[in-house]
């Protein structure tokens, strides 16, 4: 811990597990107070409890980011607990891989509502708080899928490309308010959730495609998020940082 985020207030969607939890924990270690948003109260609560037990500051919040009013309510709860939010991580995502011709309207709608509209609701809910505080940093979790093509990933690629495009435009729109907007594109990162759909053979195939020779860990993404949230990146905005061991360049 170096205190790089001391005094800052963060809101992390999908912050109760996987990459989101690693980001929440890293922010807390660096001194930020963290609002952890998840669909399930027990998941958000357990993540917050662990941070608080370790000497950090966190609250667990329940919200479906596809619903604008719930995102706004979560942002107000963070403000009430810690003050105006100055770091926002739009991490929550719903995804189903599969042939586009076989995906139904509900599945496609959920991917758009959670993965893209949730980002927009995050902007709307938190940017006024950041303006009040004098500035802030927004970090969107995108994907190399925004840049490369792969079978059975049309909707995922489309949603993440929209997130990347919104990052650039939001950086231009909110820059005069001293708000930076960037994205992180994680490569093959091993999380508990991913382990449910990828077996050991699948992980090994992915590892073999990574020039650096290893899979990502949630902490790799969290380290990038701390950088983008902190003062060291004060002139970085509108960027999408690939955190993927050079996999995207090798693939393309």
N, C-alpha and C positions, 0 to 999 in steps of 0.2 A: 504494500500500500504506500502510495506517494502523495495522496491527497489531491490528485489532479482535478477532481470534480467536487472538491469541498464546497459546501454551501449551495450546490446545484440541486434542482428538483427534476426527476425524470419520470416519464410515463412510458411503460413498455407493454405493448399489446402482445398477447401470446407469451407473456413473460413467465409463466409458471413451469415451463419444461423446455427441454431441448436448448436450441440456440437462444431463445428468449430468456430462459432462466440463467444461462451462463452470462448473458449481457446484464441482466438485473444484478446478479451477484458481483460482477466486475465493477459496475457502477457504484454499488454500495461499498465495496472495498476501497474505492477511490474517493469516498466521502459524500456521494450523492444520496439524497433521500429518494426512494423509489416507490412508485405506484405500479404494482404488478397486476395486469389485467388478464383474466382468463375466463373461459366459459364456465368452468367448474370451480365453485368456491373452495373445495378442499385442495385443489391444485394451487390456486393463487394463495390460499392461506398457508399451506405448507411451505411454499417458497419464501413468503414474507416472514414466517416464524423462524426459519433457518437463518435468514439474514439478521433478524433482530437478536437471535440467540448468539450470533457471532459478533455483536457489537455495532451492527449497522442499523439503518432506519428504513423500514419498508412497511407498506400496507398491501393487503390483497384485495382486489376489486373484481367484481363479476360484471362482465359486459359482453354482449355480442357485437363485434365491431361492424357487422353488416347493418346495424340499426343506429342511425344517426343520434337519436335521443340518448341511447345508452352510452355512446362514446362521449357525448357532452356531459352526461351525469358522472362518468368516471373521471373526466378532467376536473369537474368541480369538486369531487371528493378528494382528489390529489391536492388541489388548491387549499381546501379547508384543512387538510392535515399538515401540509408542508409549505404552502405558499405557491406562487405562480410557477407553472411548469416551464423549464428552460431547456429540457432535452426531451424529445419525442422519438421513440423507436416504433415504427410501423412494421411489426414482425408477423402478426397473425395472418394465417393463410389456410384455406381449405383447398385440397387438391385431390383429383382422381385422374390417374393416367388411364388411357384407353383410346380405342379408335373413336375419332370424332363422330363417325356415322352411327355409333352405338351409344353415345352419351345423350342422356335425356335433358329436358329443359331445366329440371330442378337442379341437377348436378352442375350444369353450365352456369345457371343463375347463382348458385352458392359460390362458385369460384370467382365470379365477377364481384358479387356483393361483398364477400369477405376480403378477397385479395386486392381489389382495386377500390371499390367504394369505401371500404374501411380506411384506406389511406387518405382519401379525400375528406372523410369525416374527421380523421385525426388532424389534418391541416386546419379545418374550420374550427374545431374545438380548442386547439392549443395555440394557434398563431396569435390570437388576441392576448392570451396570457403572456406569451413571449414578448409581444410588443410592449405590454405594460412593464415587463421586467427589464426592458432595454435590449433584448435580443435573445437568441437561442440557437440550438442546433437540432435539425430534424434528420433522422437516419431511417431510410427505407430499406427493407430487406428485399432485394431483387433476386436475380439469378442469372448465371451464364446462359440459361435457356432464352433470355432476351436477345442473345447474339448468335446462337447456333441452333441448328435444326435437329430434331430427333423424332423418331416414330412414336406415335401415341402421346405426344406432348403438345398438341396444337393449342389447346386452351390454356395450359400452364404457361407456354411460351408467350401467348398473346397477353395474358394478364401481367406477366412480369415485364414484358416490353412496355406495356402501358405504365407500369410503376416507374420504369426507367425514364420514359418520356415526361411523366409528371414531375420527376425529380429535377430535370433540367429547367422546365418552365417555372416550377415553384421557386427554384433558386433565383431566377430572374425576377419573379414577382415579389418575393419576400426579402430579397437582398437589401433594398432600401430601409427595411425595418431592422437591419442588423441580424437577420435570421439566415443561417446557412442551411442548405438542403443537399444531402448527399445520399448515395445508395451503396450498399454492400451486396456483392453477388457471391454467395458462398458456393464453392465447388462441392464435391462429394463429401459430406460431413456426417460422421457417424453419431446419431442420436438414438435415444430409446425409441422414439416414434418411428424413425427410419428402419430400425432393427425389426420392426413388426412386418415390414413389407420387403426387406432385402435380406437374403440369407447369406451365409459366409461365402459361398461361391460367388454370389453377386457382388459382395464387397470386394472380393479379390479381383474380379474383372474390372471394377471401377478403379481400384488401386493401381492396376497395371497401366491405366491410361494417364496417370498423373506423373509428369516428369520428375517431380520431387520425390516420388516413390512412396508416399504415404497418404492415407486418408486424412481429411480434416477432422478436427475436434471442435466442439462448441466453443472452447476457450480461444481457438484461433479467430473465430468471428468476433467474440467478445473483445479481444485485444484491438481489433480494427475499429470496433464501435467506440471504445474508450478514446482512441486517437481522434476520431471524427467528432466526438462530443466535446473534446477538450481544447485548450488554447493553442496546442501545437498545430492544429489544423485551421487556424483562424482565417486563412486566405484560401481555403479549399471549399468550393461550393459548386454544385451542379455536376459533380463527378459520380461515376459508378466504379467503385473499387472492386476489382476481381480478387477474391481471396480463395484461391483454388489450386495452388501449387503449379500454375501454368497449364492446367488441364485444358482450358478454353483455347489457348493459342495452339496447343498441340493437336486438339481435336479439329480445329478449323484449318 
